[in-house]
Every structure is written in structure tokens, then in C-alpha cells.
């Protein structure tokens, strides 16, 4: 690992720890409660291990065979500590949200954007660090969205420091549906949007509604 990457990792880890000490592990935005970190689990809800795909060949094979998998950005554990893991759609479909939490839908993200002032949402949802070229947000929401990038269908990595992507629980429903999911993303221009994608690795951020009855069992 380069000296620059090590220094960056230590700085971001320190900032995350400082933010958590002040805001806790979750934040209420409107009637929604969101985790303030991306998911970093390597087991499904039922306890089954999620397959780790380190090489490009492993990543493509998992997607071709509709097998859930995860990775750290650039296969660096330091990135995983900062940004959480990147998951393919098949892992999301199988169930990776912890008890009492769920993968947000497009409607959930629409509400989040509305709570944060629509056109201002991108800026308000982004963290005050991790974004390159002075694209940091103000994190007025407490959501602390990091520029965690993604893994491409080819198995390469892109956009760390520039864009953030999160899976929704919504699947594409067309005649050509191959099980691909809908993602919510924020880019460097403080804009937010949705994209129908396939075979990609995105972050996951879990949430629940205020007053929502918890599933059982719920620790």
C-alpha cells in the first residue's frame, strides 16, 4: 500500500470515528432512520457466508451464474474499512440487511431527497470528506454519504472520490429482466439520480421507518 493511500485511510478513519462519536450509528431524517455507514457484512442474514470475489474473473463468473458476492474497492481492506463493501445485485436479492433493518426502495430514496430539499439533497447528503476536487458536501442531513465508487461488470473499479452508488431493493421488471437492480447515486456535481444496472458492485445503506414494526427475531 502506498504512503499516500495509508495516510488517506488513517485520515478518513479518524473523521468517521469523530462523526460517529457525535451523531451515533444512525440518524433520523424526516420519519426515516438511516445507518450512517455503508454495510460491511460478509454473511447473509441466515448466516451463510457471502462469496468474496477478488479477481475480475471471479466477479464476472459470479454475475454470469447469478451468485451473490462482495469485494472491497480495489481489493484493499483499507477501502473496505472506510467505505464498506461493494455487493452485486444477487447478494442484495438474497438478503444482507441486518435484523430490524431493510434495503431502501426507490420510494424511500425519493422521500430522503424530498426531506433534504430536492435540488439541495446531493450537497446535504454528501459527507464533508472523501470527495475529490472540492466536491465535498456539507452533510447537513447527517447521512454522511462517502464517494465510495463502484465495481464495473468487467471487474475493474471506478469513481472512488467522485461518485457514490447504493442499491435499492427494486428490480427491473421488463421482458428483458435479468434480475438487475435499480441504484441511487450522487455524483460530483451534487446531483442525484437513478440508474438501472447489471453486474455491478455498489454500496448498501440500510434504513427503517420511524415507528415501523420490527421483524422477528429482532435483537
Residue, then its C-alpha position, 0 to 999 in steps of 0.5 A: x500500500x502506498x504512503x499516500x493511500x495509508x495516510x488517506x485511510x488513517x485520515x478518513x478513519x479518524x473523521x468517521x470515528x469523530x462523526x460517529x462519536x457525535x451523531x451515533x450509528x444512525x440518524x433520523x431524517x424526516x420519519x426515516x432512520x438511516x445507518x450512517x455507514x455503508x454495510x460491511x457484512x460478509x454473511x447473509x442474514x441466515x448466516x451463510x457466508x457471502x462469496x468474496x470475489x477478488x479477481x475480475x474473473x471471479x466477479x464476472x463468473x459470479x454475475x454470469x451464474x447469478x451468485x451473490x458476492x462482495x469485494x472491497x474497492x480495489x481489493x484493499x481492506x483499507x477501502x473496505x474499512x472506510x467505505x464498506x463493501x461493494x455487493x452485486x445485485x444477487x447478494x442484495x436479492x438474497x438478503x444482507x440487511x441486518x435484523x430490524x433493518x431493510x434495503x431502501x426502495x426507490x420510494x424511500x430514496x425519493x422521500x430522503x431527497x424530498x426531506x433534504x430539499x430536492x435540488x439541495x439533497x446531493x450537497x446535504x447528503x454528501x459527507x464533508x470528506x472523501x470527495x475529490x476536487x472540492x466536491x465535498x458536501x456539507x452533510x447537513x442531513x447527517x447521512x454522511x454519504x462517502x464517494x465510495x465508487x463502484x465495481x464495473x461488470x468487467x471487474x475493474x473499479x471506478x469513481x472512488x472520490x467522485x461518485x457514490x452508488x447504493x442499491x435499492x431493493x427494486x428490480x427491473x421488471x421488463x421482458x428483458x429482466x435479468x434480475x438487475x437492480x435499480x441504484x441511487x447515486x450522487x455524483x460530483x456535481x451534487x446531483x442525484x439520480x437513478x440508474x438501472x444496472x447489471x453486474x455491478x458492485x455498489x454500496x448498501x445503506x440500510x434504513x427503517x421507518x420511524x415507528x415501523x414494526x420490527x421483524x422477528x427475531x429482532x435483537 
